[in-house]
Amino acid sequence: MPARVTTLSAGGGAQSLEDAFARIREELDVRVAFPREVLDAAEQAAASAALPDRDETAVAFLTIDPPGSMDLDQALHIERDGDGFRVRYAIADVPAFVETGGPLDGEAFLRGQTIYCPDVRVPLHPEVLSEGAASLLPGEERPAFVWDMRLDSHGDGARSALYRAMVRSRRRCTYEEAQGETDEETLALLHEVGRLRIALEAARGGASLQMPQQEVSVADDGRYGLRMRPTVPAEDDNAQISLLTGMVAAAIMIEGRTGILRTMPPAQERHVQRLRRTARALGVDWPSAMPYGELLRTLDRDDPKHLALVHEATSLFRGACYTPLDGAVPADAQHAAVAAPYAHVTAPLRRLVDRFGLLACEALTAGTAVPEWLRRALARLPEVMQASERQARAVERACTDAVEAALLEHRVGEAFDAVVVDRDDRGGGVDVQLTEPAVSAKATGDAPLGDRVSVELVEADVERHTVRFAVR
């Protein structure tokens, strides 16, 4: 499921929220600190990584990430290739630093992925690796897995190679910088390839969901405010390169009948209908014949109501799981949102499964046997990743609730216009979408689905990260 990223930029004035986030991490058993032996192993690995012989440092790679990012998994280079394109995508070579069965490997299996909170990031690997020796920082020579992909003039028909090499990123771009520049060939071609890949996604019935970033601030009077940082087209274009790589990796795994896919069933009709009711509540026009994937591509990320609908659309991306391949391919190997087989192989600094997906693809493309230890690891990963995803989602939900409580704590007793988007048949009550502010929440009481109602804010408790409404 796409993650909702919230950042806290309020400094000391936001102490109540910072305290709430710290309690959430403690309540949900987030492993914040690394054991001493893991830190020592990371320091040693940073100084003695197994580096590849191949040298690709002459390629003018660049990275595209949010401002301030230091854990840089991917670096990109695109050039013309006849009437098509050559896309090289360098991925941080985490296996060069992490010894299988060692302290770093064991700790990574306990964490599963990086946990993002509004105030801090809890990394999968110690920062000496994730923000240092293994990160594709500009100007630094780094080991990487390089995906070398050739596309035709329509952005399709990928022919690919995968190899390990030393690379050096020339620069680090933000999404806004990548959007505004066209003089650099890679950035100019990224927009071109991205548009072509988005058209192919639409044609096969896929749906991408780029989540905007929420920024929480605090005013002099102690009241909190929320600003959405809308996505720019460069984020969609950049995401398409990652999706392309994941589709290429999945094809390699399926052909070799070994690896681990990211699969997802089609969206449930009740979730689609809930999204339709939310669209109605927010005044967003959604023609009955338009697929949800097409709707998402039409939303204006500068419109707060459209952004609220983007957040609600995450309910369509449920049921995703990791499916290992060991000699057989499952009957349904598709990822419904991608509308194709897909694998996670582009974020090994932040997600455990990617490290093993890369190693499987490396062995398969080289025509060598996939080692037994790697097969055993692939079989373990679904359970490990499912647990880490549950934890990450729980942290995200609790932090979002705390933020919304902070935004509304001065408005207890006020009435708000809302639309009923769902009913809780087990616990009673309804889910409502407020028109302004564009907040979704639970409310006690009852009303028919789709009805416009007035709800009273009964409670907004930052410490308990609770927001509660009642239908009037």
Number of C-alpha atoms within 10 A of each C-alpha: 16 15 16 18 15 23 17 19 14 18 11 10 17 20 11 13 25 22 13 19 25 15 15 22 20 12 10 13 11 17 16 15 10 15 13 10 12 19 19 15 17 23 17 13 20 18 10 11 18 14 15 16 10 12 14 19 18 11 15 17 24 24 24 23 21 13 12 8 13 16 22 24 25 26 27 23 21 24 17 15 13 10 9 17 22 21 26 23 25 32 30 29 29 27 21 18 24 23 15 13 10 12 18 24 17 14 18 22 18 15 24 25 25 19 24 20 24 20 19 14 11 19 24 26 30 23 18 16 21 23 19 17 23 30 26 33 25 18 14 16 19 25 32 29 25 24 21 19 20 22 20 15 15 16 21 16 13 18 12 18 15 21 16 22 20 21 27 24 24 19 15 24 18 16 21 17 15 25 18 12 12 14 8 10 14 21 26 17 20 25 20 15 25 21 19 17 22 19 15 15 20 17 10 11 17 20 21 20 19 20 20 21 17 19 17 23 19 19 11 7 7 12 15 22 16 18 13 17 15 17 18 17 17 22 21 20 25 21 18 21 20 17 21 19 25 24 24 23 30 28 18 20 26 21 12 21 18 24 29 32 31 21 22 24 17 15 16 13 10 12 19 16 14 22 23 22 22 28 23 18 24 21 12 16 11 16 10 8 6 9 15 21 17 15 15 18 16 11 16 14 22 14 11 17 24 20 21 23 23 22 19 18 24 17 18 22 21 16 13 16 19 21 21 24 20 17 10 12 18 12 6 12 19 19 22 21 23 21 19 18 22 28 28 25 29 27 21 27 28 22 22 27 29 21 22 22 26 26 18 27 25 20 16 20 16 12 10 10 9 17 11 9 10 16 18 11 15 22 17 14 20 19 13 19 21 15 14 22 19 11 20 21 17 15 22 21 14 21 26 21 21 26 29 25 25 27 20 21 19 13 14 17 13 12 17 18 16 27 27 28 26 23 19 13 8 6 8 13 19 24 23 30 29 24 19 12 17 17 15 23 19 20 24 19 13 17 18 13 16 19 15 19 19 17 23 19 19 18 17 24 19 23 17 14 22 18 24 17 26 18 21 14
